[in-house]
Amino acid sequence: MSKRNSYSDEFSGDTDKRILSILEYESDDESRNKLRRILLKVINNELTPRQKEIIMLYYYKGIDTVKISRKLGITPQAVSSTMARARMKIYRILQYYI
């Protein structure tokens, strides 16, 4: 088994890019705005308090996972795994709207 030498706080997968594209900017496109409103409702109503806090810090405040981990007193890996679970929950729910 190989040993992991470094930790990266960058998320670069398709899921992350899609969430960022939804939240990135206001547009005149009504369907995009509707999707943004649904995403915010999912974040507020369906995520655990810890998931919600981490998602808000990462996507809305632009804070990287290492800084989030310091702020919350947890490891960067815990932040990463919490974000991964939150993103999966978000996309399972958004599948009904997309």
C-alpha positions, 0 to 999 in steps of 0.5 A: 500500500502506498503512503500518501505524502501530501494533502491537497485542499483543492477539489477539481472533480466534475461535481465541484465544478458543477456546484461552483458553476451554479453558485458562481454568478447571477444570470438572467436565465430563469432555469439557472436561478431556479436551480440556485434557489433549489440548491440553497434550499437543499443546503439549508434543509437537508445537510447536517449542521457541520456539512452546511457550515463546511459547504458555506465556508468553502463555496460562499466564503472561498476558504480552502479546506486547510483553513476550514480545518483550523477554524473548526478544529478538525483535520483537513481529511475530515473536512474533505470527507464531510464535503464529499458526503454533503456533495453526494447528498446534494446531487442525489436530491438535485437529480430530481430537478435536473 
